[in-house]
Amino acid sequence: MTNAGTLLPRLMGTLCLGVFFSAVAFDALESEKTFASDLRQGIWYGFQFGLPLLVGGICLIGKRWSAMVGVLYGTIGLALDIATFVQSMISGTDSLHFVGLILLTALFNFLLIVIGGRQVLSV
């Protein structure tokens, strides 16, 4: 793989790291959550923090299928960000910091889709 061929997987890994740090910031902004059980809490934190790191690691592999994993993750993440943004705008109770983080993660997820798609389609 050439230097140009290693740039896109590194960029996708960096974007996933950005999603991870955004999740950390979201967790710091939100009030304390209550979970029905420790298992549910573990699953939620695994999804919120572990999944972006796992997908970022997979993207760093640099194979064509790993870019598709990033595209799929970005698509689901962007859909959730749009839904959260719409709900936030309708309710009007969220802070500007929260809305800004939603928009930032939406940008990260959009870039994952675009960059991963380019990597998948390039020969």
MARZAZA-809001 format. One record per residue: x, y, z of N, C-alpha, C in turn; residue number from 1; residue in one letter. Coordinates in Angstrom, 2 decimals, padded with zeros to 5 digits. Example, Ala and Ser with C-alpha at 12.3 -4.5 7.8 and 13.67 -1.06 7.14 Angstrom:
<vozas>
<voza n_east="013.19" n_north="-005.69" n_up="007.80" ca_east="012.30" ca_north="-004.50" ca_up="007.80" c_east="013.20" c_north="-003.30" c_up="007.80" pos="1" code="a"/>
<voza n_east="012.85" n_north="-002.25" n_up="007.08" ca_east="013.67" ca_north="-001.06" ca_up="007.14" c_east="012.90" c_north="000.03" c_up="007.87" pos="2" code="s"/>
</vozas>
This chain:
<vozas>
<voza n_east="000.84" n_north="-001.17" n_up="000.00" ca_east="000.00" ca_north="000.00" ca_up="000.00" c_east="000.90" c_north="001.24" c_up="000.00" pos="1" code="m"/>
<voza n_east="000.57" n_north="002.20" n_up="-000.82" ca_east="001.35" ca_north="003.42" ca_up="-000.91" c_east="000.98" c_north="004.37" c_up="000.23" pos="2" code="t"/>
<voza n_east="001.72" n_north="005.47" n_up="000.32" ca_east="001.41" ca_north="006.46" ca_up="001.35" c_east="000.01" c_north="007.02" c_up="001.18" pos="3" code="n"/>
<voza n_east="-000.41" n_north="007.24" n_up="-000.08" ca_east="-001.77" ca_north="007.73" ca_up="-000.33" c_east="-002.79" c_north="006.68" c_up="000.08" pos="4" code="a"/>
<voza n_east="-002.45" n_north="005.41" n_up="-000.06" ca_east="-003.36" ca_north="004.33" ca_up="000.31" c_east="-003.49" c_north="004.15" c_up="001.80" pos="5" code="g"/>
<voza n_east="-002.53" n_north="004.61" n_up="002.58" ca_east="-002.61" ca_north="004.50" ca_up="004.04" c_east="-003.23" c_north="005.74" c_up="004.68" pos="6" code="t"/>
<voza n_east="-003.39" n_north="006.80" n_up="003.91" ca_east="-003.94" ca_north="008.04" ca_up="004.47" c_east="-005.42" c_north="007.90" c_up="004.83" pos="7" code="l"/>
<voza n_east="-006.21" n_north="007.31" n_up="003.95" ca_east="-007.65" ca_north="007.21" ca_up="004.21" c_east="-007.97" c_north="006.34" c_up="005.42" pos="8" code="l"/>
<voza n_east="-007.35" n_north="005.15" n_up="005.57" ca_east="-007.64" ca_north="004.38" ca_up="006.79" c_east="-007.23" c_north="005.11" c_up="008.07" pos="9" code="p"/>
<voza n_east="-006.12" n_north="005.83" n_up="008.04" ca_east="-005.70" ca_north="006.60" ca_up="009.22" c_east="-006.69" c_north="007.72" c_up="009.52" pos="10" code="r"/>
<voza n_east="-007.17" n_north="008.36" n_up="008.46" ca_east="-008.15" ca_north="009.43" ca_up="008.64" c_east="-009.44" c_north="008.88" c_up="009.22" pos="11" code="l"/>
<voza n_east="-009.87" n_north="007.71" n_up="008.74" ca_east="-011.08" ca_north="007.10" ca_up="009.28" c_east="-010.89" c_north="006.70" c_up="010.74" pos="12" code="m"/>
<voza n_east="-009.72" n_north="006.18" n_up="011.08" ca_east="-009.42" ca_north="005.86" ca_up="012.48" c_east="-009.45" c_north="007.10" c_up="013.36" pos="13" code="g"/>
<voza n_east="-008.93" n_north="008.20" n_up="012.83" ca_east="-008.94" ca_north="009.46" ca_up="013.57" c_east="-010.37" c_north="009.97" c_up="013.77" pos="14" code="t"/>
<voza n_east="-011.20" n_north="009.84" n_up="012.75" ca_east="-012.60" ca_north="010.25" ca_up="012.88" c_east="-013.33" c_north="009.42" c_up="013.93" pos="15" code="l"/>
<voza n_east="-013.05" n_north="008.12" n_up="013.97" ca_east="-013.66" ca_north="007.26" ca_up="014.99" c_east="-013.18" c_north="007.67" c_up="016.39" pos="16" code="c"/>
<voza n_east="-011.93" n_north="008.08" n_up="016.49" ca_east="-011.41" ca_north="008.58" ca_up="017.76" c_east="-012.14" c_north="009.86" c_up="018.15" pos="17" code="l"/>
<voza n_east="-012.46" n_north="010.70" n_up="017.17" ca_east="-013.24" ca_north="011.90" ca_up="017.43" c_east="-014.64" c_north="011.58" c_up="017.93" pos="18" code="g"/>
<voza n_east="-015.25" n_north="010.53" n_up="017.36" ca_east="-016.57" ca_north="010.09" ca_up="017.83" c_east="-016.46" c_north="009.61" c_up="019.28" pos="19" code="v"/>
<voza n_east="-015.37" n_north="008.89" n_up="019.59" ca_east="-015.17" ca_north="008.41" ca_up="020.96" c_east="-015.07" c_north="009.58" c_up="021.94" pos="20" code="f"/>
<voza n_east="-014.26" n_north="010.58" n_up="021.61" ca_east="-014.10" ca_north="011.72" ca_up="022.52" c_east="-015.39" c_north="012.55" c_up="022.60" pos="21" code="f"/>
<voza n_east="-016.16" n_north="012.58" n_up="021.54" ca_east="-017.47" ca_north="013.24" ca_up="021.60" c_east="-018.39" c_north="012.50" c_up="022.56" pos="22" code="s"/>
<voza n_east="-018.32" n_north="011.16" n_up="022.56" ca_east="-019.13" ca_north="010.37" ca_up="023.49" c_east="-018.72" c_north="010.64" c_up="024.93" pos="23" code="a"/>
<voza n_east="-017.42" n_north="010.82" n_up="025.15" ca_east="-016.94" ca_north="011.16" ca_up="026.49" c_east="-017.50" c_north="012.52" c_up="026.91" pos="24" code="v"/>
<voza n_east="-017.50" n_north="013.48" n_up="025.98" ca_east="-018.03" ca_north="014.81" ca_up="026.28" c_east="-019.54" c_north="014.75" c_up="026.53" pos="25" code="a"/>
<voza n_east="-020.27" n_north="013.96" n_up="025.74" ca_east="-021.71" ca_north="013.78" ca_up="025.97" c_east="-021.96" c_north="013.23" c_up="027.36" pos="26" code="f"/>
<voza n_east="-021.18" n_north="012.24" n_up="027.75" ca_east="-021.37" ca_north="011.62" ca_up="029.06" c_east="-021.11" c_north="012.62" c_up="030.19" pos="27" code="d"/>
<voza n_east="-020.16" n_north="013.52" n_up="029.97" ca_east="-019.87" ca_north="014.54" ca_up="030.99" c_east="-020.97" c_north="015.59" c_up="031.06" pos="28" code="a"/>
<voza n_east="-021.63" n_north="015.88" n_up="029.94" ca_east="-022.69" ca_north="016.90" ca_up="029.91" c_east="-024.01" c_north="016.40" c_up="030.48" pos="29" code="l"/>
<voza n_east="-024.31" n_north="015.13" n_up="030.28" ca_east="-025.59" ca_north="014.60" ca_up="030.70" c_east="-025.64" c_north="014.42" c_up="032.21" pos="30" code="e"/>
<voza n_east="-026.85" n_north="014.54" n_up="032.73" ca_east="-027.02" ca_north="014.26" ca_up="034.15" c_east="-026.87" c_north="012.76" c_up="034.37" pos="31" code="s"/>
<voza n_east="-026.70" n_north="012.38" n_up="035.60" ca_east="-026.46" ca_north="010.97" ca_up="035.90" c_east="-027.61" c_north="010.10" c_up="035.43" pos="32" code="e"/>
<voza n_east="-027.25" n_north="009.01" n_up="034.76" ca_east="-028.25" ca_north="008.09" ca_up="034.22" c_east="-028.49" c_north="006.96" c_up="035.22" pos="33" code="k"/>
<voza n_east="-029.70" n_north="006.44" n_up="035.22" ca_east="-030.00" ca_north="005.27" ca_up="036.03" c_east="-030.26" c_north="004.10" c_up="035.10" pos="34" code="t"/>
<voza n_east="-029.70" n_north="002.96" n_up="035.45" ca_east="-029.85" ca_north="001.76" ca_up="034.65" c_east="-030.56" c_north="000.70" c_up="035.49" pos="35" code="f"/>
<voza n_east="-031.34" n_north="-000.12" n_up="034.82" ca_east="-032.08" ca_north="-001.18" ca_up="035.51" c_east="-031.13" c_north="-002.22" c_up="036.09" pos="36" code="a"/>
<voza n_east="-029.99" n_north="-002.43" n_up="035.43" ca_east="-029.03" ca_north="-003.42" ca_up="035.93" c_east="-027.63" c_north="-003.03" c_up="035.50" pos="37" code="s"/>
<voza n_east="-026.65" n_north="-003.66" n_up="036.15" ca_east="-025.26" ca_north="-003.42" ca_up="035.77" c_east="-024.97" c_north="-003.93" c_up="034.37" pos="38" code="d"/>
<voza n_east="-025.67" n_north="-004.99" n_up="033.96" ca_east="-025.49" ca_north="-005.53" ca_up="032.62" c_east="-025.91" c_north="-004.51" c_up="031.57" pos="39" code="l"/>
<voza n_east="-027.04" n_north="-003.87" n_up="031.76" ca_east="-027.50" ca_north="-002.85" ca_up="030.81" c_east="-026.55" c_north="-001.66" c_up="030.77" pos="40" code="r"/>
<voza n_east="-026.03" n_north="-001.29" n_up="031.92" ca_east="-025.06" ca_north="-000.19" ca_up="031.96" c_east="-023.80" c_north="-000.58" c_up="031.20" pos="41" code="q"/>
<voza n_east="-023.34" n_north="-001.80" n_up="031.38" ca_east="-022.15" ca_north="-002.26" ca_up="030.66" c_east="-022.36" c_north="-002.32" c_up="029.17" pos="42" code="g"/>
<voza n_east="-023.54" n_north="-002.76" n_up="028.75" ca_east="-023.84" ca_north="-002.81" ca_up="027.32" c_east="-023.88" c_north="-001.40" c_up="026.75" pos="43" code="i"/>
<voza n_east="-024.52" n_north="-000.47" n_up="027.46" ca_east="-024.61" ca_north="000.91" ca_up="026.98" c_east="-023.23" c_north="001.54" c_up="026.86" pos="44" code="w"/>
<voza n_east="-022.40" n_north="001.40" n_up="027.89" ca_east="-021.07" ca_north="002.00" ca_up="027.83" c_east="-020.19" c_north="001.31" c_up="026.79" pos="45" code="y"/>
<voza n_east="-020.38" n_north="000.02" n_up="026.60" ca_east="-019.65" ca_north="-000.67" ca_up="025.54" c_east="-020.03" c_north="-000.14" c_up="024.17" pos="46" code="g"/>
<voza n_east="-021.32" n_north="000.09" n_up="023.97" ca_east="-021.80" ca_north="000.64" ca_up="022.70" c_east="-021.32" c_north="002.07" c_up="022.52" pos="47" code="f"/>
<voza n_east="-021.39" n_north="002.86" n_up="023.59" ca_east="-021.07" ca_north="004.28" ca_up="023.49" c_east="-019.56" c_north="004.53" c_up="023.35" pos="48" code="q"/>
<voza n_east="-018.75" n_north="003.79" n_up="024.08" ca_east="-017.31" ca_north="004.06" ca_up="024.09" c_east="-016.49" c_north="003.00" c_up="023.34" pos="49" code="f"/>
<voza n_east="-016.87" n_north="001.74" n_up="023.48" ca_east="-016.08" ca_north="000.67" ca_up="022.88" c_east="-016.25" c_north="000.54" c_up="021.38" pos="50" code="g"/>
<voza n_east="-017.47" n_north="000.72" n_up="020.90" ca_east="-017.75" ca_north="000.54" ca_up="019.47" c_east="-016.97" c_north="001.52" c_up="018.59" pos="51" code="l"/>
<voza n_east="-016.89" n_north="002.82" n_up="018.91" ca_east="-016.09" ca_north="003.69" ca_up="018.05" c_east="-014.62" c_north="003.30" c_up="018.02" pos="52" code="p"/>
<voza n_east="-014.10" n_north="002.84" n_up="019.15" ca_east="-012.69" ca_north="002.42" ca_up="019.17" c_east="-012.50" c_north="001.14" c_up="018.37" pos="53" code="l"/>
<voza n_east="-013.44" n_north="000.22" n_up="018.46" ca_east="-013.36" ca_north="-001.03" ca_up="017.69" c_east="-013.44" c_north="-000.74" c_up="016.20" pos="54" code="l"/>
<voza n_east="-014.39" n_north="000.09" n_up="015.79" ca_east="-014.54" ca_north="000.42" ca_up="014.37" c_east="-013.31" c_north="001.17" c_up="013.88" pos="55" code="v"/>
<voza n_east="-012.77" n_north="002.07" n_up="014.68" ca_east="-011.55" ca_north="002.77" ca_up="014.30" c_east="-010.38" c_north="001.82" c_up="014.11" pos="56" code="g"/>
<voza n_east="-010.26" n_north="000.84" n_up="014.99" ca_east="-009.20" ca_north="-000.16" ca_up="014.84" c_east="-009.39" c_north="-000.99" c_up="013.59" pos="57" code="g"/>
<voza n_east="-010.63" n_north="-001.34" n_up="013.30" ca_east="-010.92" ca_north="-002.10" ca_up="012.08" c_east="-010.58" c_north="-001.27" c_up="010.85" pos="58" code="i"/>
<voza n_east="-010.90" n_north="000.03" n_up="010.88" ca_east="-010.60" ca_north="000.90" ca_up="009.74" c_east="-009.09" c_north="001.02" c_up="009.50" pos="59" code="c"/>
<voza n_east="-008.31" n_north="000.95" n_up="010.57" ca_east="-006.86" ca_north="001.06" ca_up="010.41" c_east="-006.25" c_north="-000.15" c_up="009.73" pos="60" code="l"/>
<voza n_east="-007.00" n_north="-001.25" n_up="009.63" ca_east="-006.50" ca_north="-002.43" ca_up="008.92" c_east="-006.21" c_north="-002.05" c_up="007.46" pos="61" code="i"/>
<voza n_east="-007.06" n_north="-001.23" n_up="006.87" ca_east="-006.81" ca_north="-000.72" ca_up="005.53" c_east="-007.33" c_north="-001.59" c_up="004.41" pos="62" code="g"/>
<voza n_east="-008.01" n_north="-002.66" n_up="004.71" ca_east="-008.60" ca_north="-003.48" ca_up="003.65" c_east="-009.90" c_north="-002.83" c_up="003.19" pos="63" code="k"/>
<voza n_east="-010.34" n_north="-003.21" n_up="001.99" ca_east="-011.55" ca_north="-002.59" ca_up="001.45" c_east="-012.77" c_north="-002.86" c_up="002.31" pos="64" code="r"/>
<voza n_east="-012.89" n_north="-004.06" n_up="002.86" ca_east="-014.05" ca_north="-004.38" ca_up="003.69" c_east="-014.04" c_north="-003.58" c_up="004.98" pos="65" code="w"/>
<voza n_east="-012.85" n_north="-003.23" n_up="005.48" ca_east="-012.81" ca_north="-002.46" ca_up="006.73" c_east="-013.34" c_north="-001.05" c_up="006.51" pos="66" code="s"/>
<voza n_east="-013.14" n_north="-000.50" n_up="005.32" ca_east="-013.72" ca_north="000.82" ca_up="005.02" c_east="-015.24" c_north="000.74" c_up="005.00" pos="67" code="a"/>
<voza n_east="-015.77" n_north="-000.38" n_up="004.55" ca_east="-017.23" ca_north="-000.55" ca_up="004.52" c_east="-017.78" c_north="-000.61" c_up="005.93" pos="68" code="m"/>
<voza n_east="-017.02" n_north="-001.19" n_up="006.87" ca_east="-017.45" ca_north="-001.19" ca_up="008.27" c_east="-017.58" c_north="000.25" c_up="008.76" pos="69" code="v"/>
<voza n_east="-016.61" n_north="001.09" n_up="008.40" ca_east="-016.69" ca_north="002.50" ca_up="008.78" c_east="-017.87" c_north="003.22" c_up="008.15" pos="70" code="g"/>
<voza n_east="-018.17" n_north="002.89" n_up="006.90" ca_east="-019.32" ca_north="003.49" ca_up="006.22" c_east="-020.62" c_north="003.08" c_up="006.92" pos="71" code="v"/>
<voza n_east="-020.75" n_north="001.80" n_up="007.25" ca_east="-021.96" ca_north="001.33" ca_up="007.94" c_east="-022.11" c_north="001.98" c_up="009.30" pos="72" code="l"/>
<voza n_east="-021.01" n_north="002.05" n_up="010.06" ca_east="-021.05" ca_north="002.69" ca_up="011.37" c_east="-021.41" c_north="004.16" c_up="011.25" pos="73" code="y"/>
<voza n_east="-020.81" n_north="004.85" n_up="010.27" ca_east="-021.10" ca_north="006.26" ca_up="010.07" c_east="-022.53" c_north="006.51" c_up="009.67" pos="74" code="g"/>
<voza n_east="-023.10" n_north="005.61" n_up="008.87" ca_east="-024.49" ca_north="005.76" ca_up="008.43" c_east="-025.45" c_north="005.64" c_up="009.60" pos="75" code="t"/>
<voza n_east="-025.23" n_north="004.63" n_up="010.42" ca_east="-026.09" ca_north="004.45" ca_up="011.60" c_east="-025.90" c_north="005.62" c_up="012.57" pos="76" code="i"/>
<voza n_east="-024.65" n_north="006.02" n_up="012.78" ca_east="-024.38" ca_north="007.14" ca_up="013.68" c_east="-024.98" c_north="008.44" c_up="013.19" pos="77" code="g"/>
<voza n_east="-024.91" n_north="008.70" n_up="011.88" ca_east="-025.49" ca_north="009.93" ca_up="011.34" c_east="-027.01" c_north="009.93" c_up="011.48" pos="78" code="l"/>
<voza n_east="-027.63" n_north="008.77" n_up="011.26" ca_east="-029.09" ca_north="008.69" ca_up="011.43" c_east="-029.48" c_north="008.97" c_up="012.88" pos="79" code="a"/>
<voza n_east="-028.73" n_north="008.43" n_up="013.82" ca_east="-029.02" ca_north="008.69" ca_up="015.24" c_east="-028.77" c_north="010.15" c_up="015.60" pos="80" code="l"/>
<voza n_east="-027.71" n_north="010.74" n_up="015.03" ca_east="-027.42" ca_north="012.15" ca_up="015.30" c_east="-028.52" c_north="013.06" c_up="014.75" pos="81" code="d"/>
<voza n_east="-029.02" n_north="012.76" n_up="013.56" ca_east="-030.10" ca_north="013.56" ca_up="012.98" c_east="-031.36" c_north="013.44" c_up="013.83" pos="82" code="i"/>
<voza n_east="-031.68" n_north="012.23" n_up="014.26" ca_east="-032.86" ca_north="012.03" ca_up="015.10" c_east="-032.71" c_north="012.76" c_up="016.43" pos="83" code="a"/>
<voza n_east="-031.53" n_north="012.71" n_up="017.02" ca_east="-031.29" ca_north="013.41" ca_up="018.29" c_east="-031.37" c_north="014.92" c_up="018.10" pos="84" code="t"/>
<voza n_east="-030.83" n_north="015.41" n_up="016.98" ca_east="-030.86" ca_north="016.84" ca_up="016.70" c_east="-032.30" c_north="017.33" c_up="016.53" pos="85" code="f"/>
<voza n_east="-033.10" n_north="016.58" n_up="015.78" ca_east="-034.50" ca_north="016.97" ca_up="015.56" c_east="-035.25" c_north="016.97" c_up="016.89" pos="86" code="v"/>
<voza n_east="-035.05" n_north="015.94" n_up="017.71" ca_east="-035.71" ca_north="015.89" ca_up="019.01" c_east="-035.27" c_north="017.06" c_up="019.88" pos="87" code="q"/>
<voza n_east="-033.99" n_north="017.38" n_up="019.83" ca_east="-033.47" ca_north="018.50" ca_up="020.62" c_east="-034.06" c_north="019.83" c_up="020.18" pos="88" code="s"/>
<voza n_east="-034.22" n_north="020.00" n_up="018.88" ca_east="-034.79" ca_north="021.25" ca_up="018.37" c_east="-036.28" c_north="021.35" c_up="018.71" pos="89" code="m"/>
<voza n_east="-036.98" n_north="020.23" n_up="018.67" ca_east="-038.43" ca_north="020.26" ca_up="018.97" c_east="-038.67" c_north="020.54" c_up="020.45" pos="90" code="i"/>
<voza n_east="-037.89" n_north="019.87" n_up="021.32" ca_east="-038.11" ca_north="020.05" ca_up="022.76" c_east="-037.55" c_north="021.38" c_up="023.24" pos="91" code="s"/>
<voza n_east="-036.44" n_north="021.81" n_up="022.69" ca_east="-035.85" ca_north="023.09" ca_up="023.07" c_east="-035.29" c_north="023.15" c_up="024.47" pos="92" code="g"/>
<voza n_east="-035.05" n_north="022.00" n_up="025.09" ca_east="-034.57" ca_north="022.00" ca_up="026.47" c_east="-033.08" c_north="021.71" c_up="026.58" pos="93" code="t"/>
<voza n_east="-032.42" n_north="021.35" n_up="025.48" ca_east="-031.01" ca_north="020.99" ca_up="025.54" c_east="-030.13" c_north="022.24" c_up="025.43" pos="94" code="d"/>
<voza n_east="-028.95" n_north="022.16" n_up="026.03" ca_east="-028.03" ca_north="023.30" ca_up="026.00" c_east="-027.37" c_north="023.42" c_up="024.63" pos="95" code="s"/>
<voza n_east="-026.78" n_north="024.58" n_up="024.38" ca_east="-026.07" ca_north="024.79" ca_up="023.12" c_east="-024.86" c_north="023.88" c_up="023.01" pos="96" code="l"/>
<voza n_east="-024.23" n_north="023.57" n_up="024.14" ca_east="-023.09" ca_north="022.65" ca_up="024.12" c_east="-023.52" c_north="021.27" c_up="023.63" pos="97" code="h"/>
<voza n_east="-024.67" n_north="020.82" n_up="024.10" ca_east="-025.20" ca_north="019.51" ca_up="023.71" c_east="-025.51" c_north="019.50" c_up="022.21" pos="98" code="f"/>
<voza n_east="-026.17" n_north="020.53" n_up="021.73" ca_east="-026.51" ca_north="020.61" ca_up="020.30" c_east="-025.24" c_north="020.71" c_up="019.46" pos="99" code="v"/>
<voza n_east="-024.25" n_north="021.46" n_up="019.94" ca_east="-022.98" ca_north="021.56" ca_up="019.23" c_east="-022.27" c_north="020.21" c_up="019.12" pos="100" code="g"/>
<voza n_east="-022.31" n_north="019.42" n_up="020.19" ca_east="-021.71" ca_north="018.09" ca_up="020.15" c_east="-022.45" c_north="017.17" c_up="019.20" pos="101" code="l"/>
<voza n_east="-023.76" n_north="017.31" n_up="019.13" ca_east="-024.54" ca_north="016.52" ca_up="018.18" c_east="-024.09" c_north="016.85" c_up="016.76" pos="102" code="i"/>
<voza n_east="-023.96" n_north="018.13" n_up="016.46" ca_east="-023.55" ca_north="018.54" ca_up="015.13" c_east="-022.12" c_north="018.10" c_up="014.82" pos="103" code="l"/>
<voza n_east="-021.25" n_north="018.12" n_up="015.82" ca_east="-019.87" ca_north="017.68" ca_up="015.62" c_east="-019.81" c_north="016.19" c_up="015.32" pos="104" code="l"/>
<voza n_east="-020.53" n_north="015.37" n_up="016.08" ca_east="-020.51" ca_north="013.94" ca_up="015.80" c_east="-021.21" c_north="013.64" c_up="014.47" pos="105" code="t"/>
<voza n_east="-022.22" n_north="014.43" n_up="014.11" ca_east="-022.85" ca_north="014.25" ca_up="012.79" c_east="-021.84" c_north="014.52" c_up="011.68" pos="106" code="a"/>
<voza n_east="-021.00" n_north="015.54" n_up="011.86" ca_east="-019.95" ca_north="015.83" ca_up="010.88" c_east="-018.95" c_north="014.68" c_up="010.81" pos="107" code="l"/>
<voza n_east="-018.52" n_north="014.18" n_up="011.96" ca_east="-017.59" ca_north="013.03" ca_up="011.98" c_east="-018.19" c_north="011.83" c_up="011.25" pos="108" code="f"/>
<voza n_east="-019.45" n_north="011.54" n_up="011.53" ca_east="-020.10" ca_north="010.39" ca_up="010.90" c_east="-020.27" c_north="010.61" c_up="009.40" pos="109" code="n"/>
<voza n_east="-020.62" n_north="011.82" n_up="008.99" ca_east="-020.75" ca_north="012.13" ca_up="007.57" c_east="-019.41" c_north="011.94" c_up="006.86" pos="110" code="f"/>
<voza n_east="-018.33" n_north="012.42" n_up="007.48" ca_east="-017.00" ca_north="012.26" ca_up="006.89" c_east="-016.58" c_north="010.80" c_up="006.83" pos="111" code="l"/>
<voza n_east="-016.99" n_north="010.01" n_up="007.83" ca_east="-016.72" ca_north="008.57" ca_up="007.77" c_east="-017.38" c_north="007.95" c_up="006.54" pos="112" code="l"/>
<voza n_east="-018.61" n_north="008.36" n_up="006.26" ca_east="-019.32" ca_north="007.82" ca_up="005.10" c_east="-018.61" c_north="008.23" c_up="003.81" pos="113" code="i"/>
<voza n_east="-018.26" n_north="009.50" n_up="003.69" ca_east="-017.66" ca_north="010.02" ca_up="002.46" c_east="-016.27" c_north="009.41" c_up="002.24" pos="114" code="v"/>
<voza n_east="-015.43" n_north="009.44" n_up="003.25" ca_east="-014.06" ca_north="008.96" ca_up="003.10" c_east="-014.04" c_north="007.44" c_up="002.93" pos="115" code="i"/>
<voza n_east="-014.87" n_north="006.74" n_up="003.71" ca_east="-014.94" ca_north="005.29" ca_up="003.56" c_east="-015.48" c_north="004.89" c_up="002.20" pos="116" code="g"/>
<voza n_east="-016.48" n_north="005.61" n_up="001.72" ca_east="-017.02" ca_north="005.33" ca_up="000.39" c_east="-015.98" c_north="005.54" c_up="-000.69" pos="117" code="g"/>
<voza n_east="-015.19" n_north="006.59" n_up="-000.54" ca_east="-014.12" ca_north="006.84" ca_up="-001.52" c_east="-013.10" c_north="005.72" c_up="-001.49" pos="118" code="r"/>
<voza n_east="-012.77" n_north="005.24" n_up="-000.28" ca_east="-011.80" ca_north="004.16" ca_up="-000.16" c_east="-012.34" c_north="002.86" c_up="-000.76" pos="119" code="q"/>
<voza n_east="-013.61" n_north="002.60" n_up="-000.56" ca_east="-014.22" ca_north="001.38" ca_up="-001.11" c_east="-014.25" c_north="001.45" c_up="-002.64" pos="120" code="v"/>
<voza n_east="-014.58" n_north="002.60" n_up="-003.19" ca_east="-014.76" ca_north="002.73" ca_up="-004.64" c_east="-013.45" c_north="002.93" c_up="-005.39" pos="121" code="l"/>
<voza n_east="-012.37" n_north="003.30" n_up="-004.70" ca_east="-011.10" ca_north="003.51" ca_up="-005.40" c_east="-010.43" c_north="002.16" c_up="-005.66" pos="122" code="s"/>
<voza n_east="-009.76" n_north="002.09" n_up="-006.76" ca_east="-009.09" ca_north="000.83" ca_up="-007.14" c_east="-007.60" c_north="001.00" c_up="-007.07" pos="123" code="v"/>
</vozas>
